[in-house]
Amino acid sequence: MRLTRVRLILAAGLMALAGTTTAAVLVAGPASASSSQVVVVNCGHGQVRPAQYDIGCMASQEYLAQLRWTSWRSVAFGGGVLKVNNCTPSCAKGRYIKYPVLTVLWRARPWPHHAGRQYFSRLTLIFTGKRPAHVPVTQNIALPSS
């Protein structure tokens, strides 16, 4: 029940943030077989429902792992953990600290050099427990198209 309430609050916030998103987008049925799913570009490769996502394509620093997606349409909702290398005593010998997050992929845009395809250009992380120092509860990240 609590997770459903969080999703509804998140959906309302995203609608306000995106400006053009409507409730119909969030409750629409699955994409038709003839339509192409929106991808998230992960280090140059378009992926649908990835289990892992490298932020900045440097897995030695931080990445999303254990991703599970509850919806993948023009907005994608999921959850997992953000793993951040503490780089102590060095990044090569550091250990990863896990932070639970809800993930939202949004703002689908035409994917350059992929005719008729779209990619998610924004990622929102919502920390549901502990979070890295000096990081807000909600973090928006612009995503690359390549």
LUMSELUM-785340 format. One record per atom (N, C-alpha, C): y, x, z; atom name; residue in three letters. Coordinates in nm, 4 decimals, padded with zeros to 6 digits. Layout:
! LUMSELUM-785340
+----------+----------+----------+------+------+
!       py !       px !       pz ! atom ! rest !
+----------+----------+----------+------+------+
!        Y !        X !        Z !   CA !  ala !
...
+----------+----------+----------+------+------+
END
This chain:
! LUMSELUM-785340
+----------+----------+----------+------+------+
!       py !       px !       pz ! atom ! rest !
+----------+----------+----------+------+------+
! -00.1183 !  00.0819 !  00.0000 !    N !  met !
!  00.0000 !  00.0000 !  00.0000 !   CA !  met !
!  00.1259 !  00.0871 !  00.0000 !    C !  met !
!  00.1261 !  00.1916 !  00.0832 !    N !  arg !
!  00.2417 !  00.2802 !  00.0925 !   CA !  arg !
!  00.2675 !  00.3499 ! -00.0407 !    C !  arg !
!  00.1609 !  00.3980 ! -00.1089 !    N !  leu !
!  00.1774 !  00.4659 ! -00.2367 !   CA !  leu !
!  00.2338 !  00.3713 ! -00.3423 !    C !  leu !
!  00.1910 !  00.2453 ! -00.3418 !    N !  thr !
!  00.2443 !  00.1467 ! -00.4364 !   CA !  thr !
!  00.3937 !  00.1268 ! -00.4129 !    C !  thr !
!  00.4347 !  00.1180 ! -00.2883 !    N !  arg !
!  00.5763 !  00.1013 ! -00.2548 !   CA !  arg !
!  00.6554 !  00.2229 ! -00.3036 !    C !  arg !
!  00.6022 !  00.3416 ! -00.2836 !    N !  val !
!  00.6686 !  00.4638 ! -00.3302 !   CA !  val !
!  00.6840 !  00.4600 ! -00.4816 !    C !  val !
!  00.5789 !  00.4173 ! -00.5535 !    N !  arg !
!  00.5863 !  00.4099 ! -00.6997 !   CA !  arg !
!  00.6921 !  00.3102 ! -00.7454 !    C !  arg !
!  00.7012 !  00.1953 ! -00.6777 !    N !  leu !
!  00.8013 !  00.0963 ! -00.7156 !   CA !  leu !
!  00.9423 !  00.1492 ! -00.6930 !    C !  leu !
!  00.9639 !  00.2166 ! -00.5801 !    N !  ile !
!  01.0944 !  00.2760 ! -00.5519 !   CA !  ile !
!  01.1257 !  00.3828 ! -00.6556 !    C !  ile !
!  01.0258 !  00.4643 ! -00.6857 !    N !  leu !
!  01.0422 !  00.5694 ! -00.7855 !   CA !  leu !
!  01.0742 !  00.5104 ! -00.9220 !    C !  leu !
!  01.0035 !  00.4063 ! -00.9604 !    N !  ala !
!  01.0272 !  00.3428 ! -01.0903 !   CA !  ala !
!  01.1689 !  00.2875 ! -01.0984 !    C !  ala !
!  01.2145 !  00.2233 ! -00.9917 !    N !  ala !
!  01.3505 !  00.1697 ! -00.9908 !   CA !  ala !
!  01.4530 !  00.2821 ! -01.0021 !    C !  ala !
!  01.4301 !  00.3904 ! -00.9320 !    N !  gly !
!  01.5199 !  00.5049 ! -00.9390 !   CA !  gly !
!  01.5241 !  00.5659 ! -01.0773 !    C !  gly !
!  01.4082 !  00.5765 ! -01.1400 !    N !  leu !
!  01.4034 !  00.6330 ! -01.2748 !   CA !  leu !
!  01.4720 !  00.5425 ! -01.3749 !    C !  leu !
!  01.4575 !  00.4101 ! -01.3575 !    N !  met !
!  01.5258 !  00.3190 ! -01.4488 !   CA !  met !
!  01.6762 !  00.3389 ! -01.4393 !    C !  met !
!  01.7259 !  00.3551 ! -01.3178 !    N !  ala !
!  01.8690 !  00.3776 ! -01.3010 !   CA !  ala !
!  01.9089 !  00.5130 ! -01.3582 !    C !  ala !
!  01.8248 !  00.6133 ! -01.3369 !    N !  leu !
!  01.8542 !  00.7482 ! -01.3845 !   CA !  leu !
!  01.8495 !  00.7566 ! -01.5363 !    C !  leu !
!  01.7473 !  00.7007 ! -01.5965 !    N !  ala !
!  01.7307 !  00.7095 ! -01.7414 !   CA !  ala !
!  01.8286 !  00.6187 ! -01.8154 !    C !  ala !
!  01.8687 !  00.5106 ! -01.7520 !    N !  gly !
!  01.9657 !  00.4213 ! -01.8134 !   CA !  gly !
!  01.9074 !  00.3315 ! -01.9203 !    C !  gly !
!  01.8177 !  00.3825 ! -02.0028 !    N !  thr !
!  01.7635 !  00.3031 ! -02.1120 !   CA !  thr !
!  01.6216 !  00.2564 ! -02.0846 !    C !  thr !
!  01.5601 !  00.3025 ! -01.9780 !    N !  thr !
!  01.4243 !  00.2612 ! -01.9462 !   CA !  thr !
!  01.4257 !  00.1180 ! -01.8952 !    C !  thr !
!  01.3293 !  00.0392 ! -01.9354 !    N !  thr !
!  01.3212 ! -00.0981 ! -01.8878 !   CA !  thr !
!  01.1911 ! -00.1185 ! -01.8131 !    C !  thr !
!  01.1853 ! -00.2249 ! -01.7371 !    N !  ala !
!  01.0636 ! -00.2548 ! -01.6625 !   CA !  ala !
!  00.9455 ! -00.2741 ! -01.7560 !    C !  ala !
!  00.9701 ! -00.3243 ! -01.8769 !    N !  ala !
!  00.8604 ! -00.3451 ! -01.9722 !   CA !  ala !
!  00.7907 ! -00.2151 ! -02.0060 !    C !  ala !
!  00.8642 ! -00.1053 ! -02.0112 !    N !  val !
!  00.8040 !  00.0244 ! -02.0417 !   CA !  val !
!  00.7051 !  00.0616 ! -01.9325 !    C !  val !
!  00.7390 !  00.0308 ! -01.8072 !    N !  leu !
!  00.6557 !  00.0717 ! -01.6951 !   CA !  leu !
!  00.5302 ! -00.0131 ! -01.6804 !    C !  leu !
!  00.5305 ! -00.1333 ! -01.7334 !    N !  val !
!  00.4141 ! -00.2191 ! -01.7179 !   CA !  val !
!  00.3431 ! -00.2462 ! -01.8499 !    C !  val !
!  00.3844 ! -00.1791 ! -01.9548 !    N !  ala !
!  00.3233 ! -00.2007 ! -02.0856 !   CA !  ala !
!  00.1766 ! -00.1625 ! -02.0846 !    C !  ala !
!  00.1022 ! -00.2213 ! -02.1722 !    N !  gly !
! -00.0398 ! -00.1907 ! -02.1846 !   CA !  gly !
! -00.0601 ! -00.0559 ! -02.2496 !    C !  gly !
! -00.1856 ! -00.0161 ! -02.2702 !    N !  pro !
! -00.2130 !  00.1134 ! -02.3317 !   CA !  pro !
! -00.1590 !  00.1208 ! -02.4740 !    C !  pro !
! -00.1286 !  00.2422 ! -02.5175 !    N !  ala !
! -00.0790 !  00.2625 ! -02.6535 !   CA !  ala !
! -00.1863 !  00.2227 ! -02.7527 !    C !  ala !
! -00.1426 !  00.1718 ! -02.8659 !    N !  ser !
! -00.2398 !  00.1341 ! -02.9674 !   CA !  ser !
! -00.3041 !  00.2580 ! -03.0277 !    C !  ser !
! -00.4163 !  00.2416 ! -03.0895 !    N !  ala !
! -00.4896 !  00.3536 ! -03.1472 !   CA !  ala !
! -00.4090 !  00.4227 ! -03.2560 !    C !  ala !
! -00.3202 !  00.3473 ! -03.3226 !    N !  ser !
! -00.2434 !  00.4067 ! -03.4306 !   CA !  ser !
! -00.1222 !  00.4849 ! -03.3805 !    C !  ser !
! -00.0834 !  00.4617 ! -03.2555 !    N !  ser !
!  00.0320 !  00.5352 ! -03.2054 !   CA !  ser !
! -00.0118 !  00.6638 ! -03.1370 !    C !  ser !
!  00.0787 !  00.7566 ! -03.1311 !    N !  ser !
!  00.0514 !  00.8881 ! -03.0766 !   CA !  ser !
!  00.1024 !  00.8944 ! -02.9327 !    C !  ser !
!  00.0253 !  00.9539 ! -02.8426 !    N !  gln !
!  00.0688 !  00.9653 ! -02.7046 !   CA !  gln !
!  00.1758 !  01.0732 ! -02.6908 !    C !  gln !
!  00.2673 !  01.0516 ! -02.5971 !    N !  val !
!  00.3694 !  01.1503 ! -02.5659 !   CA !  val !
!  00.2991 !  01.2677 ! -02.4990 !    C !  val !
!  00.3433 !  01.3891 ! -02.5307 !    N !  val !
!  00.2825 !  01.5085 ! -02.4728 !   CA !  val !
!  00.3796 !  01.5755 ! -02.3764 !    C !  val !
!  00.3249 !  01.6568 ! -02.2883 !    N !  val !
!  00.4053 !  01.7503 ! -02.2111 !   CA !  val !
!  00.3741 !  01.8870 ! -02.2710 !    C !  val !
!  00.4782 !  01.9635 ! -02.3018 !    N !  val !
!  00.4580 !  02.0933 ! -02.3640 !   CA !  val !
!  00.4359 !  02.1959 ! -02.2532 !    C !  val !
!  00.3159 !  02.2525 ! -02.2525 !    N !  asn !
!  00.2738 !  02.3465 ! -02.1486 !   CA !  asn !
!  00.2543 !  02.4828 ! -02.2138 !    C !  asn !
!  00.3537 !  02.5694 ! -02.1992 !    N !  cys !
!  00.3496 !  02.7049 ! -02.2561 !   CA !  cys !
!  00.3219 !  02.7012 ! -02.4070 !    C !  cys !
!  00.3920 !  02.6114 ! -02.4770 !    N !  gly !
!  00.3825 !  02.6034 ! -02.6224 !   CA !  gly !
!  00.2802 !  02.5061 ! -02.6757 !    C !  gly !
!  00.1953 !  02.4505 ! -02.5905 !    N !  his !
!  00.0891 !  02.3594 ! -02.6334 !   CA !  his !
!  00.1151 !  02.2186 ! -02.5803 !    C !  his !
!  00.1081 !  02.1193 ! -02.6687 !    N !  gly !
!  00.1235 !  01.9813 ! -02.6268 !   CA !  gly !
! -00.0027 !  01.9331 ! -02.5578 !    C !  gly !
!  00.0122 !  01.8748 ! -02.4388 !    N !  gln !
! -00.1031 !  01.8263 ! -02.3631 !   CA !  gln !
! -00.0798 !  01.6841 ! -02.3152 !    C !  gln !
! -00.1885 !  01.6112 ! -02.3032 !    N !  val !
! -00.1874 !  01.4768 ! -02.2482 !   CA !  val !
! -00.2686 !  01.4802 ! -02.1194 !    C !  val !
! -00.2097 !  01.4311 ! -02.0127 !    N !  arg !
! -00.2738 !  01.4262 ! -01.8806 !   CA !  arg !
! -00.3321 !  01.5620 ! -01.8360 !    C !  arg !
! -00.2527 !  01.6687 ! -01.8376 !    N !  pro !
! -00.3070 !  01.7981 ! -01.7961 !   CA !  pro !
! -00.3406 !  01.7995 ! -01.6470 !    C !  pro !
! -00.4406 !  01.8754 ! -01.6101 !    N !  ala !
! -00.4783 !  01.8920 ! -01.4689 !   CA !  ala !
! -00.3920 !  01.9987 ! -01.4023 !    C !  ala !
! -00.3257 !  02.0814 ! -01.4849 !    N !  gln !
! -00.2428 !  02.1902 ! -01.4339 !   CA !  gln !
! -00.1228 !  02.2065 ! -01.5269 !    C !  gln !
! -00.0088 !  02.2473 ! -01.4719 !    N !  tyr !
!  00.1110 !  02.2691 ! -01.5526 !   CA !  tyr !
!  00.1850 !  02.3906 ! -01.4987 !    C !  tyr !
!  00.2077 !  02.4909 ! -01.5841 !    N !  asp !
!  00.2816 !  02.6111 ! -01.5453 !   CA !  asp !
!  00.4303 !  02.5866 ! -01.5624 !    C !  asp !
!  00.5033 !  02.5910 ! -01.4535 !    N !  ile !
!  00.6485 !  02.5751 ! -01.4596 !   CA !  ile !
!  00.7060 !  02.7095 ! -01.5006 !    C !  ile !
!  00.7684 !  02.7148 ! -01.6155 !    N !  gly !
!  00.8246 !  02.8401 ! -01.6645 !   CA !  gly !
!  00.7213 !  02.9332 ! -01.7251 !    C !  gly !
!  00.5972 !  02.8879 ! -01.7380 !    N !  cys !
!  00.4887 !  02.9666 ! -01.7987 !   CA !  cys !
!  00.4672 !  03.1010 ! -01.7306 !    C !  cys !
!  00.4826 !  03.1030 ! -01.6000 !    N !  met !
!  00.4567 !  03.2239 ! -01.5217 !   CA !  met !
!  00.3718 !  03.1842 ! -01.4020 !    C !  met !
!  00.2427 !  03.1683 ! -01.4240 !    N !  ala !
!  00.1533 !  03.1208 ! -01.3181 !   CA !  ala !
!  00.1547 !  03.2108 ! -01.1956 !    C !  ala !
!  00.2048 !  03.3322 ! -01.2087 !    N !  ser !
!  00.2096 !  03.4206 ! -01.0932 !   CA !  ser !
!  00.3157 !  03.3759 ! -00.9923 !    C !  ser !
!  00.4054 !  03.2856 ! -01.0315 !    N !  gln !
!  00.5125 !  03.2422 ! -00.9424 !   CA !  gln !
!  00.4881 !  03.1028 ! -00.8828 !    C !  gln !
!  00.4856 !  02.9999 ! -00.9692 !    N !  glu !
!  00.4601 !  02.8637 ! -00.9207 !   CA !  glu !
!  00.4050 !  02.7784 ! -01.0332 !    C !  glu !
!  00.3206 !  02.6836 ! -00.9959 !    N !  tyr !
!  00.2646 !  02.5928 ! -01.0950 !   CA !  tyr !
!  00.2154 !  02.4668 ! -01.0257 !    C !  tyr !
!  00.1991 !  02.3615 ! -01.1049 !    N !  leu !
!  00.1433 !  02.2360 ! -01.0557 !   CA !  leu !
! -00.0070 !  02.2389 ! -01.0774 !    C !  leu !
! -00.0823 !  02.1949 ! -00.9787 !    N !  ala !
! -00.2286 !  02.1955 ! -00.9871 !   CA !  ala !
! -00.2826 !  02.0645 ! -00.9316 !    C !  ala !
! -00.4112 !  02.0415 ! -00.9549 !    N !  gln !
! -00.4815 !  01.9227 ! -00.9053 !   CA !  gln !
! -00.4096 !  01.7943 ! -00.9462 !    C !  gln !
! -00.3526 !  01.7959 ! -01.0673 !    N !  leu !
! -00.2781 !  01.6789 ! -01.1147 !   CA !  leu !
! -00.3738 !  01.5645 ! -01.1486 !    C !  leu !
! -00.3393 !  01.4460 ! -01.1022 !    N !  arg !
! -00.4103 !  01.3228 ! -01.1335 !   CA !  arg !
! -00.3039 !  01.2233 ! -01.1790 !    C !  arg !
! -00.3266 !  01.1619 ! -01.2948 !    N !  trp !
! -00.2268 !  01.0743 ! -01.3549 !   CA !  trp !
! -00.2688 !  00.9297 ! -01.3389 !    C !  trp !
! -00.1784 !  00.8439 ! -01.2896 !    N !  thr !
! -00.2066 !  00.7009 ! -01.2763 !   CA !  thr !
! -00.1562 !  00.6224 ! -01.3959 !    C !  thr !
! -00.0641 !  00.6810 ! -01.4710 !    N !  ser !
! -00.0093 !  00.6152 ! -01.5891 !   CA !  ser !
!  00.0397 !  00.7224 ! -01.6855 !    C !  ser !
!  00.0169 !  00.6990 ! -01.8164 !    N !  trp !
!  00.0656 !  00.7932 ! -01.9182 !   CA !  trp !
!  00.1108 !  00.7118 ! -02.0382 !    C !  trp !
!  00.2364 !  00.6754 ! -02.0383 !    N !  arg !
!  00.2945 !  00.5996 ! -02.1490 !   CA !  arg !
!  00.4251 !  00.6669 ! -02.1868 !    C !  arg !
!  00.5341 !  00.5928 ! -02.1995 !    N !  ser !
!  00.6635 !  00.6554 ! -02.2276 !   CA !  ser !
!  00.7227 !  00.7179 ! -02.1011 !    C !  ser !
!  00.6637 !  00.6865 ! -01.9874 !    N !  val !
!  00.6891 !  00.7521 ! -01.8587 !   CA !  val !
!  00.5514 !  00.7753 ! -01.7992 !    C !  val !
!  00.5290 !  00.8930 ! -01.7405 !    N !  ala !
!  00.3984 !  00.9249 ! -01.6815 !   CA !  ala !
!  00.4142 !  00.9473 ! -01.5315 !    C !  ala !
!  00.3232 !  00.8859 ! -01.4541 !    N !  phe !
!  00.3248 !  00.8992 ! -01.3086 !   CA !  phe !
!  00.1961 !  00.9664 ! -01.2630 !    C !  phe !
!  00.2078 !  01.0543 ! -01.1649 !    N !  gly !
!  00.0898 !  01.1201 ! -01.1111 !   CA !  gly !
!  00.1192 !  01.1866 ! -00.9792 !    C !  gly !
!  00.0265 !  01.2700 ! -00.9385 !    N !  gly !
!  00.0417 !  01.3432 ! -00.8139 !   CA !  gly !
! -00.0428 !  01.4683 ! -00.8183 !    C !  gly !
! -00.0144 !  01.5589 ! -00.7291 !    N !  gly !
! -00.0881 !  01.6837 ! -00.7199 !   CA !  gly !
! -00.0248 !  01.7741 ! -00.6173 !    C !  gly !
! -00.0351 !  01.9041 ! -00.6404 !    N !  val !
!  00.0268 !  02.0005 ! -00.5499 !   CA !  val !
!  00.1073 !  02.1022 ! -00.6307 !    C !  val !
!  00.2195 !  02.1419 ! -00.5748 !    N !  leu !
!  00.2963 !  02.2533 ! -00.6288 !   CA !  leu !
!  00.2492 !  02.3761 ! -00.5527 !    C !  leu !
!  00.2014 !  02.4765 ! -00.6257 !    N !  lys !
!  00.1577 !  02.6012 ! -00.5636 !   CA !  lys !
!  00.2645 !  02.7066 ! -00.5888 !    C !  lys !
!  00.3160 !  02.7646 ! -00.4808 !    N !  val !
!  00.4233 !  02.8627 ! -00.4893 !   CA !  val !
!  00.3761 !  02.9936 ! -00.4269 !    C !  val !
!  00.3863 !  03.1015 ! -00.5025 !    N !  asn !
!  00.3479 !  03.2339 ! -00.4546 !   CA !  asn !
!  00.4537 !  03.2815 ! -00.3546 !    C !  asn !
!  00.4102 !  03.3209 ! -00.2337 !    N !  asn !
!  00.5071 !  03.3675 ! -00.1342 !   CA !  asn !
!  00.5485 !  03.5131 ! -00.1565 !    C !  asn !
!  00.4833 !  03.5819 ! -00.2509 !    N !  cys !
!  00.5187 !  03.7193 ! -00.2900 !   CA !  cys !
!  00.5273 !  03.8153 ! -00.1710 !    C !  cys !
!  00.4403 !  03.7961 ! -00.0727 !    N !  thr !
!  00.4368 !  03.8832 !  00.0448 !   CA !  thr !
!  00.3005 !  03.9501 !  00.0535 !    C !  thr !
!  00.2914 !  04.0781 !  00.0551 !    N !  pro !
!  00.3972 !  04.1806 !  00.0520 !   CA !  pro !
!  00.4558 !  04.2013 ! -00.0874 !    C !  pro !
!  00.3869 !  04.1560 ! -00.1910 !    N !  ser !
!  00.4387 !  04.1602 ! -00.3283 !   CA !  ser !
!  00.3843 !  04.0373 ! -00.3999 !    C !  ser !
!  00.4389 !  04.0051 ! -00.5156 !    N !  cys !
!  00.3899 !  03.8882 ! -00.5891 !   CA !  cys !
!  00.2449 !  03.9068 ! -00.6328 !    C !  cys !
!  00.2068 !  04.0311 ! -00.6641 !    N !  ala !
!  00.0685 !  04.0578 ! -00.7042 !   CA !  ala !
! -00.0288 !  04.0369 ! -00.5886 !    C !  ala !
!  00.0169 !  04.0563 ! -00.4658 !    N !  lys !
! -00.0707 !  04.0437 ! -00.3488 !   CA !  lys !
! -00.0364 !  03.9224 ! -00.2629 !    C !  lys !
!  00.0562 !  03.8404 ! -00.3107 !    N !  gly !
!  00.0981 !  03.7236 ! -00.2337 !   CA !  gly !
! -00.0080 !  03.6155 ! -00.2317 !    C !  gly !
!  00.0140 !  03.5153 ! -00.1493 !    N !  arg !
! -00.0765 !  03.4004 ! -00.1449 !   CA !  arg !
!  00.0033 !  03.2758 ! -00.1812 !    C !  arg !
! -00.0690 !  03.1771 ! -00.2334 !    N !  tyr !
! -00.0051 !  03.0532 ! -00.2759 !   CA !  tyr !
!  00.0029 !  02.9554 ! -00.1601 !    C !  tyr !
!  00.1193 !  02.8964 ! -00.1452 !    N !  ile !
!  00.1411 !  02.7914 ! -00.0469 !   CA !  ile !
!  00.1437 !  02.6605 ! -00.1243 !    C !  ile !
!  00.0713 !  02.5595 ! -00.0736 !    N !  lys !
!  00.0600 !  02.4310 ! -00.1429 !   CA !  lys !
!  00.1569 !  02.3296 ! -00.0827 !    C !  lys !
!  00.2225 !  02.2552 ! -00.1719 !    N !  tyr !
!  00.3139 !  02.1490 ! -00.1333 !   CA !  tyr !
!  00.2750 !  02.0212 ! -00.2078 !    C !  tyr !
!  00.2386 !  01.9138 ! -00.1367 !    N !  pro !
!  00.2005 !  01.7899 ! -00.2057 !   CA !  pro !
!  00.3212 !  01.7257 ! -00.2738 !    C !  pro !
!  00.2997 !  01.6784 ! -00.3977 !    N !  val !
!  00.4086 !  01.6182 ! -00.4747 !   CA !  val !
!  00.3603 !  01.4962 ! -00.5525 !    C !  val !
!  00.4542 !  01.4055 ! -00.5755 !    N !  leu !
!  00.4387 !  01.3023 ! -00.6774 !   CA !  leu !
!  00.5089 !  01.3575 ! -00.7997 !    C !  leu !
!  00.4551 !  01.3314 ! -00.9176 !    N !  thr !
!  00.5136 !  01.3837 ! -01.0403 !   CA !  thr !
!  00.5476 !  01.2691 ! -01.1348 !    C !  thr !
!  00.6613 !  01.2844 ! -01.2004 !    N !  val !
!  00.7032 !  01.1867 ! -01.3002 !   CA !  val !
!  00.7502 !  01.2636 ! -01.4227 !    C !  val !
!  00.6918 !  01.2339 ! -01.5363 !    N !  leu !
!  00.7369 !  01.2886 ! -01.6648 !   CA !  leu !
!  00.8123 !  01.1765 ! -01.7346 !    C !  leu !
!  00.9296 !  01.2072 ! -01.7882 !    N !  trp !
!  01.0116 !  01.1032 ! -01.8482 !   CA !  trp !
!  01.1046 !  01.1612 ! -01.9543 !    C !  trp !
!  01.1872 !  01.0765 ! -02.0094 !    N !  arg !
!  01.2793 !  01.1049 ! -02.1189 !   CA !  arg !
!  01.2062 !  01.1637 ! -02.2396 !    C !  arg !
!  01.1254 !  01.0794 ! -02.3023 !    N !  ala !
!  01.0536 !  01.1201 ! -02.4240 !   CA !  ala !
!  01.1540 !  01.1433 ! -02.5365 !    C !  ala !
!  01.1351 !  01.2538 ! -02.6063 !    N !  arg !
!  01.2222 !  01.2929 ! -02.7165 !   CA !  arg !
!  01.1363 !  01.3346 ! -02.8356 !    C !  arg !
!  01.1924 !  01.3318 ! -02.9577 !    N !  pro !
!  01.1161 !  01.3813 ! -03.0727 !   CA !  pro !
!  01.0789 !  01.5284 ! -03.0500 !    C !  pro !
!  00.9535 !  01.5609 ! -03.0790 !    N !  trp !
!  00.9044 !  01.6974 ! -03.0592 !   CA !  trp !
!  00.9356 !  01.7771 ! -03.1853 !    C !  trp !
!  01.0270 !  01.8748 ! -03.1766 !    N !  pro !
!  01.0643 !  01.9532 ! -03.2950 !   CA !  pro !
!  00.9431 !  02.0153 ! -03.3635 !    C !  pro !
!  00.9419 !  02.0086 ! -03.4957 !    N !  his !
!  00.8365 !  02.0670 ! -03.5806 !   CA !  his !
!  00.7026 !  01.9945 ! -03.5672 !    C !  his !
!  00.7018 !  01.8715 ! -03.5123 !    N !  his !
!  00.5802 !  01.7901 ! -03.5001 !   CA !  his !
!  00.6187 !  01.6474 ! -03.5401 !    C !  his !
!  00.6240 !  01.6238 ! -03.6684 !    N !  ala !
!  00.6715 !  01.4965 ! -03.7230 !   CA !  ala !
!  00.6032 !  01.3773 ! -03.6573 !    C !  ala !
!  00.6856 !  01.2831 ! -03.6107 !    N !  gly !
!  00.6356 !  01.1596 ! -03.5537 !   CA !  gly !
!  00.5833 !  01.1719 ! -03.4103 !    C !  gly !
!  00.5875 !  01.2899 ! -03.3521 !    N !  arg !
!  00.5373 !  01.3108 ! -03.2156 !   CA !  arg !
!  00.6542 !  01.3192 ! -03.1181 !    C !  arg !
!  00.6271 !  01.2857 ! -02.9926 !    N !  gln !
!  00.7280 !  01.2967 ! -02.8878 !   CA !  gln !
!  00.6744 !  01.3810 ! -02.7729 !    C !  gln !
!  00.7684 !  01.4394 ! -02.6973 !    N !  tyr !
!  00.7320 !  01.5164 ! -02.5787 !   CA !  tyr !
!  00.8203 !  01.4718 ! -02.4626 !    C !  tyr !
!  00.7714 !  01.4921 ! -02.3408 !    N !  phe !
!  00.8512 !  01.4617 ! -02.2226 !   CA !  phe !
!  00.9498 !  01.5757 ! -02.2007 !    C !  phe !
!  01.0782 !  01.5424 ! -02.1874 !    N !  ser !
!  01.1800 !  01.6454 ! -02.1709 !   CA !  ser !
!  01.2248 !  01.6618 ! -02.0260 !    C !  ser !
!  01.1745 !  01.5785 ! -01.9366 !    N !  arg !
!  01.2128 !  01.5882 ! -01.7953 !   CA !  arg !
!  01.0904 !  01.5709 ! -01.7060 !    C !  arg !
!  01.0922 !  01.6456 ! -01.5953 !    N !  leu !
!  00.9903 !  01.6365 ! -01.4909 !   CA !  leu !
!  01.0632 !  01.6160 ! -01.3593 !    C !  leu !
!  01.0200 !  01.5177 ! -01.2828 !    N !  thr !
!  01.0727 !  01.4979 ! -01.1486 !   CA !  thr !
!  00.9597 !  01.5228 ! -01.0503 !    C !  thr !
!  00.9872 !  01.6066 ! -00.9519 !    N !  leu !
!  00.8933 !  01.6325 ! -00.8428 !   CA !  leu !
!  00.9490 !  01.5654 ! -00.7184 !    C !  leu !
!  00.8635 !  01.4926 ! -00.6488 !    N !  ile !
!  00.9018 !  01.4292 ! -00.5237 !   CA !  ile !
!  00.8074 !  01.4831 ! -00.4170 !    C !  ile !
!  00.8616 !  01.5593 ! -00.3248 !    N !  phe !
!  00.7795 !  01.6196 ! -00.2197 !   CA !  phe !
!  00.7445 !  01.5129 ! -00.1170 !    C !  phe !
!  00.6154 !  01.5002 ! -00.0876 !    N !  thr !
!  00.5678 !  01.3955 !  00.0030 !   CA !  thr !
!  00.5349 !  01.4489 !  00.1416 !    C !  thr !
!  00.5497 !  01.5771 !  00.1603 !    N !  gly !
!  00.5245 !  01.6411 !  00.2898 !   CA !  gly !
!  00.6155 !  01.7613 !  00.3002 !    C !  gly !
!  00.5596 !  01.8713 !  00.3459 !    N !  lys !
!  00.6414 !  01.9928 !  00.3551 !   CA !  lys !
!  00.6866 !  02.0340 !  00.2151 !    C !  lys !
!  00.7953 !  02.1107 !  00.2096 !    N !  arg !
!  00.8481 !  02.1575 !  00.0821 !   CA !  arg !
!  00.9064 !  02.2971 !  00.1004 !    C !  arg !
!  00.9230 !  02.3700 ! -00.0104 !    N !  pro !
!  00.9808 !  02.5043 !  00.0001 !   CA !  pro !
!  01.1211 !  02.4990 !  00.0615 !    C !  pro !
!  01.1577 !  02.6058 !  00.1305 !    N !  ala !
!  01.2905 !  02.6129 !  00.1916 !   CA !  ala !
!  01.3983 !  02.5944 !  00.0855 !    C !  ala !
!  01.5031 !  02.5245 !  00.1219 !    N !  his !
!  01.6205 !  02.5033 !  00.0364 !   CA !  his !
!  01.5902 !  02.4229 ! -00.0893 !    C !  his !
!  01.4819 !  02.3465 ! -00.0902 !    N !  val !
!  01.4487 !  02.2610 ! -00.2046 !   CA !  val !
!  01.4643 !  02.1163 ! -00.1584 !    C !  val !
!  01.5388 !  02.0339 ! -00.2344 !    N !  pro !
!  01.5553 !  01.8933 ! -00.1948 !   CA !  pro !
!  01.4235 !  01.8157 ! -00.2078 !    C !  pro !
!  01.4185 !  01.7004 ! -00.1462 !    N !  val !
!  01.2988 !  01.6157 ! -00.1506 !   CA !  val !
!  01.2638 !  01.5800 ! -00.2942 !    C !  val !
!  01.3650 !  01.5578 ! -00.3768 !    N !  thr !
!  01.3453 !  01.5255 ! -00.5178 !   CA !  thr !
!  01.4076 !  01.6355 ! -00.6026 !    C !  thr !
!  01.3302 !  01.6835 ! -00.6988 !    N !  gln !
!  01.3787 !  01.7910 ! -00.7854 !   CA !  gln !
!  01.3555 !  01.7516 ! -00.9314 !    C !  gln !
!  01.4617 !  01.7574 ! -01.0130 !    N !  asn !
!  01.4524 !  01.7285 ! -01.1561 !   CA !  asn !
!  01.4523 !  01.8596 ! -01.2337 !    C !  asn !
!  01.3606 !  01.8691 ! -01.3309 !    N !  ile !
!  01.3453 !  01.9910 ! -01.4090 !   CA !  ile !
!  01.3487 !  01.9546 ! -01.5574 !    C !  ile !
!  01.4349 !  02.0225 ! -01.6332 !    N !  ala !
!  01.4369 !  02.0066 ! -01.7789 !   CA !  ala !
!  01.3189 !  02.0839 ! -01.8357 !    C !  ala !
!  01.2422 !  02.0201 ! -01.9245 !    N !  leu !
!  01.1230 !  02.0826 ! -01.9821 !   CA !  leu !
!  01.1481 !  02.1298 ! -02.1241 !    C !  leu !
!  01.0845 !  02.2401 ! -02.1619 !    N !  pro !
!  01.1035 !  02.2935 ! -02.2970 !   CA !  pro !
!  01.0254 !  02.2133 ! -02.4007 !    C !  pro !
!  01.0672 !  02.2252 ! -02.5270 !    N !  ser !
!  00.9950 !  02.1600 ! -02.6360 !   CA !  ser !
!  00.9007 !  02.2577 ! -02.7032 !    C !  ser !
!  00.9000 !  02.3816 ! -02.6591 !    N !  ser !
!  00.8096 !  02.4819 ! -02.7184 !   CA !  ser !
!  00.7543 !  02.5738 ! -02.6115 !    C !  ser !
+----------+----------+----------+------+------+
END
